Amino acid sequence: MKPSFNFNLFASVFLVLCVASLVLCEHKRAAKAEACNHPKDVGRGNLALTRWWWDGRSCKEFTYKGQGGNTNNFPSKQLCVQVCKP
């Protein structure tokens, strides 16, 4: 007995997975962009970590204290630009 291949079922499942993937990517992109809208927040604590934040036009260096703050806080300028630059 030869196994049957249901092309319509395969195409439907593939289409659903593609749409779900696009929606998830758009959601992640929007969440990342939202991080860039927060003001600089140095946080609290005793550390002095070099971080980068988006000021609306470019990525700027700041000193993060290690705790708290917000999501506009990137470990490298490259990542800050990648996420925030339009």
Backbone torsions as a table, in degrees:
resi	resn	phi	psi	omega
1	MET	NA	126.9	-178.0
2	LYS	-86.7	128.7	178.0
3	PRO	-66.1	139.9	-179.9
4	SER	-92.9	147.1	178.8
5	PHE	-112.0	119.9	-179.3
6	ASN	-94.9	96.8	-177.2
7	PHE	-62.7	-39.8	-178.9
8	ASN	-62.4	-41.3	177.9
9	LEU	-65.2	-45.0	178.5
10	PHE	-59.5	-46.9	-179.0
11	ALA	-62.9	-39.7	179.7
12	SER	-65.2	-45.9	179.4
13	VAL	-63.8	-42.8	179.1
14	PHE	-61.2	-44.0	179.8
15	LEU	-63.2	-43.6	178.6
16	VAL	-61.6	-43.2	179.2
17	LEU	-65.0	-39.2	178.3
18	CYS	-64.4	-45.7	179.8
19	VAL	-64.0	-43.9	179.3
20	ALA	-61.3	-39.9	178.7
21	SER	-64.4	-42.5	178.5
22	LEU	-63.8	-42.1	179.2
23	VAL	-63.8	-43.8	179.4
24	LEU	-63.3	-42.9	178.8
25	CYS	-62.9	-42.0	179.3
26	GLU	-65.3	-39.9	178.3
27	HIS	-62.9	-44.4	179.0
28	LYS	-64.2	-41.2	179.6
29	ARG	-62.7	-43.1	179.3
30	ALA	-64.6	-40.3	179.0
31	ALA	-65.2	-40.3	178.1
32	LYS	-64.7	-44.3	-179.8
33	ALA	-63.5	-34.4	178.8
34	GLU	-62.2	-36.3	178.7
35	ALA	-58.5	-33.1	-176.2
36	CYS	-73.7	-13.4	-178.0
37	ASN	-87.4	-10.0	-179.6
38	HIS	-76.2	150.8	175.4
39	PRO	-72.5	163.0	175.4
40	LYS	-62.2	135.1	177.9
41	ASP	-138.1	111.7	-176.6
42	VAL	-74.0	-11.7	178.9
43	GLY	76.4	-158.4	-179.5
44	ARG	-136.6	164.2	-179.9
45	GLY	122.2	-174.1	-174.6
46	ASN	-110.3	3.2	-178.9
47	LEU	-82.5	165.4	175.7
48	ALA	-135.2	83.6	-176.0
49	LEU	-101.5	132.1	176.2
50	THR	-76.1	123.0	179.0
51	ARG	-135.1	173.4	-179.0
52	TRP	-128.5	142.6	177.6
53	TRP	-134.4	155.1	-179.7
54	TRP	-95.3	124.7	-178.1
55	ASP	-98.5	10.0	-179.2
56	GLY	104.7	-19.9	179.0
57	ARG	-129.0	-32.1	-178.3
58	SER	-158.0	170.4	178.4
59	CYS	-89.4	133.2	-178.1
60	LYS	-121.2	145.9	178.0
61	GLU	-80.7	144.5	172.9
62	PHE	-150.4	168.1	179.4
63	THR	-104.0	117.4	-179.2
64	TYR	-94.8	136.1	-175.9
65	LYS	-84.4	-6.6	171.2
66	GLY	109.5	-20.1	-179.6
67	GLN	-137.0	151.6	176.8
68	GLY	70.2	-146.4	-176.4
69	GLY	84.4	-156.8	178.4
70	ASN	-138.5	-171.0	-174.0
71	THR	-83.7	-4.0	174.3
72	ASN	-85.6	67.7	-170.6
73	ASN	-154.9	102.1	-173.4
74	PHE	-116.8	140.8	-178.2
75	PRO	-71.8	-15.9	179.3
76	SER	-144.4	154.5	176.3
77	LYS	-63.9	-38.7	-179.3
78	GLN	-58.4	-45.4	179.9
79	LEU	-67.8	-40.6	177.8
80	CYS	-57.3	-48.3	179.8
81	VAL	-64.0	-44.0	-178.4
82	GLN	-59.1	-41.1	-176.5
83	VAL	-81.9	-40.3	-166.9
84	CYS	-102.3	-27.7	-175.4
85	LYS	-69.7	126.9	-179.3
86	PRO	-67.3	NA	NA
